[in-house]
Amino acid sequence: MTPLAQKVLETTTPYLGPASKIFLDRQTKRHMNGVIFDYLEKDHLPDLSRWVLISAGLLIDKTKAQELSEKISTLHAA
């Protein structure tokens, strides 16, 4: 797992708990042309952030989904 993918997972876990990895795998694979989450790179963050806003908004409070999306969009690799 790239350091950036690890940061995204650590950022997402407080919002989605133990389902975070499965959720992120699904977002990248299904909505981002088959990107493998474990190999996430900086240029993937805008798309991932958008899909997290949409999909997490169906699972958790929309304001929390917005907050998570914004946090992901500002992450950067170590």
Backbone as a ProteinNet text record, in pm:
[ID]
protein_1_A
[PRIMARY]
MTPLAQKVLETTTPYLGPASKIFLDRQTKRHMNGVIFDYLEKDHLPDLSRWVLISAGLLIDKTKAQELSEKISTLHAA
[TERTIARY]
85.3	0	90	56.5	134.3	111.5	207.2	186.3	60	29.7	-90.6	-216.8	-218.6	-334.4	-352.9	-243.2	-249.8	-309.1	-269.2	-324.3	-474	-514.7	-657.4	-735.1	-683	-749.3	-758.5	-650.8	-651.3	-749.1	-763.7	-856.6	-1001.1	-1025.3	-1161.2	-1213.4	-1125.4	-1167.8	-1252.2	-1221.6	-1309.6	-1453.4	-1470.8	-1604	-1678.9	-1607.1	-1673.6	-1632.3	-1544.3	-1504.6	-1435.5	-1455.9	-1385	-1422.7	-1529.2	-1569.7	-1492	-1405.5	-1336.5	-1256.5	-1178.6	-1093.9	-1179.4	-1282.5	-1372	-1439.4	-1484.2	-1547.5	-1452.4	-1330.7	-1232.9	-1193.5	-1176.4	-1147.3	-1257.4	-1380.6	-1494.5	-1501	-1475.7	-1481.5	-1378.7	-1256.8	-1152.4	-1173.7	-1211.6	-1228.6	-1349.4	-1459.6	-1584.6	-1600.3	-1554.9	-1581.9	-1460.6	-1343.1	-1221.3	-1143	-1216	-1156.4	-1061.4	-1099.2	-1023.1	-897.4	-881.8	-765.6	-766.5	-652.3	-639.3	-604.8	-689.4	-673.4	-533.4	-477.4	-345.8	-236.1	-259.1	-160.4	-203.1	-284.4	-336.3	-223.3	-241.6	-144.8	-215	-136	-188.1	-288.9	-262.9	-353.8	-488.9	-503.5	-631.7	-722.5	-664.8	-741.6	-863.5	-857	-979.2	-1098.3	-1074.6	-1183	-1229.1	-1133.3	-1170.6	-1250.2	-1207.1	-1278.1	-1422.6	-1441.4	-1576.8	-1662.8	-1606.4	-1684.2	-1710.1	-1618.2	-1641.6	-1757.8	-1761.6	-1872.3	-2005.7	-2011.8	-2136.1	-2173.7	-2080.7	-2112.1	-2119.7	-2029.9	-2036.6	-2160.2	-2203.8	-2325.1	-2450	-2442.2	-2553.1	-2547.8	-2431.3	-2411	-2406.7	-2353.5	-2340	-2401.4	-2407.4	-2459.5	-2386.8	-2461.4	-2402.7	-2297.5	-2314.1	-2212.5	-2083	-2094.8	-1976	-1910.3	-1989.6	-1934.7	-1860.6	-1914.2	-1848.4	-1715.3	-1717.2	-1596.4	-1488.1	-1528.2	-1434.8	-1379.9	-1465.3	-1424.8	-1320.2	-1344.3	-1250.6	-1116.8	-1119.9	-995	-914.2	-982.2	-913	-853.5	-925.3	-876.1	-750.3	-725.1	-607.6	-488.6	-503.3	-392.1	-281.6	-161.8	-49.6	41.9	120.9	210	316.5	367.4	471.7	602.2
-117.5	0	124.1	218.4	342.3	421.9	506.2	590.8	677.2	722.3	803.3	720.1	598.8	510.5	485.2	466.7	445.2	567.5	687.5	810.3	822.3	788.5	794.8	695.9	575.5	475.2	523	577.5	628.3	744.5	826	939	891.1	786	735.5	651.8	580.8	486.7	549.1	668.1	725.4	750.5	764.7	790.8	662.4	563.9	442.8	315.9	328.3	214	103.9	-20.7	-132.7	-157.3	-97.6	-113.5	-20.2	63.5	166.2	109	6.1	-49.1	-103.8	-177.4	-231.9	-117.8	-16.9	99.1	167	192.9	261.1	174.6	46	-45.7	-37.3	-37.2	-32.6	100.1	209.9	340.6	350.3	308	319.9	220.6	99.1	-3.1	25	57.4	73	210.2	313.9	449.8	520.5	460.6	527.6	440.1	376.4	298.1	189.2	121	5.5	35	158	191	99.7	44.3	-38.6	53.2	52.2	146	140.6	22.8	8.9	84	117	189.5	334	387.1	522.7	624.9	720.9	828	963.4	1066.7	1202.2	1244.2	1208.5	1251.3	1181.1	1079	1011	1081.3	1166	1223.7	1306.7	1387.7	1462.1	1370.6	1266.2	1172.9	1096.6	1049.4	975.4	1064.1	1185.3	1277.7	1297.6	1313	1331	1207.1	1089.4	966.8	938.6	974.7	959.3	1048.6	1170.2	1260.4	1198.9	1147.3	1089.1	962	867.8	735.9	734.9	803.4	808.2	884.8	979.4	1054.7	968.2	851.3	756	670.2	669	581.5	654.9	776.6	855.6	993.6	1072.2	1207.9	1283.8	1356.3	1426.3	1529.6	1592.6	1688	1615.7	1497	1416.7	1367.4	1331.2	1288	1403.4	1523.3	1642.2	1667.2	1656.3	1675.5	1574.1	1447.7	1341.9	1369	1403.9	1433.8	1545.4	1650.8	1764	1722	1640.4	1593	1510.8	1423.2	1340.6	1427.3	1526.6	1610.2	1687.6	1707.9	1785	1700.7	1569.9	1482.6	1487.2	1452.2	1441	1329.2	1278.1	1166.8	1210.3	1113.7	1140.3	1180.2
0	0	0	-87.1	-91.5	37.3	72.9	191.3	179.2	58.8	39.1	61.8	10.6	32.8	182.2	253.3	398	467.2	425.3	483.8	456.5	334.6	300.4	387.1	403	485.8	630.7	683.6	821.5	838.4	735.3	739.2	733.2	657.3	635.2	751.4	818.5	923	1033.9	1084.1	1187.4	1138.8	1009.6	952.9	918.1	864.1	813.8	886.7	983.1	1063.9	984.8	1027.3	965.4	819	772.1	631.1	538.3	593.6	514.5	397.9	421.5	314.1	200.7	233.6	130.6	54.7	126.9	65	-33.2	10.4	-75.4	-195	-173.3	-285.2	-390.1	-343.9	-435.6	-511.3	-442.4	-508.8	-620.7	-592.3	-694.4	-808.5	-775.8	-879.7	-968.7	-909.1	-985	-1051.2	-984.5	-1032.1	-1092.4	-1076	-1121.1	-1219.7	-1307.7	-1415.9	-1368.2	-1261.3	-1217.1	-1137.4	-1090.2	-1007.4	-884.5	-851.9	-732.6	-615.9	-515.2	-403.5	-343	-328.9	-266.7	-341.4	-466.6	-548.8	-575.5	-487.7	-502.2	-513.1	-603.4	-622.9	-610.3	-596.3	-574.8	-682	-807.6	-914.9	-910.2	-826.7	-809.9	-708.3	-625.8	-514.3	-555	-660.6	-694.9	-726.9	-805.2	-836.9	-713.3	-634	-514	-419	-401.4	-314	-359.2	-488.9	-544.5	-519	-542.6	-523	-376	-290.2	-146.4	-104	-153.2	-120.7	-161.5	-282.4	-333.7	-257.3	-251.5	-195.8	-44.1	22.4	168.8	213.2	131.1	162.3	166.3	106.1	112.7	238.9	302.9	418.3	551.6	547.5	669.9	645.5	749.1	738.7	627.4	548.4	433.7	474.3	588.8	632	669.6	726.8	758.7	630.3	532	403.1	336.4	344.6	289.7	360.9	491.6	571.3	532	518.9	478.4	339.1	248	111.2	107.5	183.2	188.3	248.3	352.4	412.1	311.4	239.8	141	31.2	-11.6	-122	-86.1	43.1	84.3	127.4	123.5	161.8	58.1	98.7	5.9	53.5	-37.2	-6.1	93.3	166.2	265.5	198.9
[MASK]
++++++++++++++++++++++++++++++++++++++++++++++++++++++++++++++++++++++++++++++

